[in-house]
Amino acid sequence: MASSIGLRGRVGKRRALSRARRDSRAGLWLVSPTFIVVLVMVVLPVLWAVILSFKRIRLINLRHVDLFAGPYTFRNYDRLFSSSEFGRAVRTTLEFSVLGTTSAIVLGLVAALLVRGSFRGRGVVRGLMLLPWVAPVVALTFIWQVLLSPQLGLVNAFGTDVLGWDSPIPFLSQEHGNLSLLGVSIGVPTALLVVIAFDAWRSFPFAFLFILARLQAISPELEEAARVDGATPTQVFRYIVLPQLWGVIALIAVLRFIFTFNDFDEVYLLTGGGAGTQVLAVQVYSFLSARNDIGGGAAVAMFMAAGLVVLLIAYVRFFAAREEKA
C-alpha cells in the first residue's frame, strides 16, 4: 500500500513537472517574436553605435571597415569634450528640454482645468485641444514659418502696424535680440525661445490627456467638503487637487524630457539648427551629413543615451518608489 502511494506521488510530480515545462516552452514561443524584434531593432543598433563611437570612421570608408577589429580609440570623445561647440549644444539642449517640458506641462494643466467642468460643446473643445499633437509636424512648422516671416508674416505685420515695432523681427534667424522692459534692455535668445514655444504648443496635448484623466478620477466630494469648510478655489487647488496630480506630473515630466531631449524634426524644420538652436540631435545629423564623421556622430549619440539612462534610473529610484509606497 505504501509503495503504491509513493509510486502515485512520483507519477503526479512527474506529470506536474512535465506540464510546467510545456507551459514554460509555450511561454518562450510566445515571447520569442517580441524578443527577436527588440534584439534586431534595438539591441543590435545600440551595440553597433557603441562600437562606431570608439572608431575613427568616415562615411567614405564605412564599407571597408571591420567593426570588430581594432584599433579602438577614445579620440572621438576627447574631441567632443574639448570642443566648445559641443558644450554649447549640451547647454542649448538642456535649456530647450527643461523649458519646453515645463511649458508643455503648465499649458496642459491649464487646459485640463479649463475643460474639466461640464459645458456645452465640451467634447468639441477637448478634440480641438489635440490638433497640435496629431497634425503633421511639417505642416505646423511651415505655418509658423509663414506667420513669423519678417517680410510676409502676420506677427510682424501686427507688431509694426499696431504695437509700434521699429522694424520686423527675424524670429527664426536672429540668435540674440533685445527686449526693453521698464527702460531696461534685456538680451533674449530669440530663435531658441521661438523653438521652445513651438515645442510647448505642439506637445501640451500629451500632458493635457494625462492630467485630465487624473482630474476625472479625483472624487468631487473632497473638493465639495473643502468648499463647505470655507476653502477658496486657490486653496482647493493647492491642497486638494495638486497633491493628487504630482505622480502623473512627474511621469509626464520624465517622458516629455526624454522626447524633447531627442527632438530633431521640430528644431531642424524651423531653424535648421542655426541661430543658437543647435541641439545634440541636430549635431548628430551635422556630423553625419556635413562632416561625414560617423564616429563623432555616434559619440554624441552615446552621450545622449547615457544622459537619458541616468534620468530613468533617477526616476525609477525616487518617483516610482514613492508611487508604490503611496
Secondary structure, DSSP 8 states (H G I E B T S, - for coil): -HHHHHHHHHHHHHHHHHHHHHHHHHHHHHHHHHHHHHIIIIIHHHHHHHHHHTS--BGGGGGG--TTSS---SHHHHHHHT-HHHHHHHHHHHHHHHHHHHHHHHHHHHHHHHTSS--TTHHHHHHHHTHHHHS-HHHHHHHHHHHT-TTT-HHHHHIIIII--SS---TTT-S-EEEEETTEEEEE-HHHHHHHHHHHHHHHHHHHHHHHHHHHHS-HHHHHHHHHTT--HHHHIIIIIGGGTHHHHHHHHHHHHHHHHT--HHHHHHHTT-TT---HHHHHHHHHHTS-BHHHHHHHHHHHHHHHHHHHHHIIIIIIHHHHH-
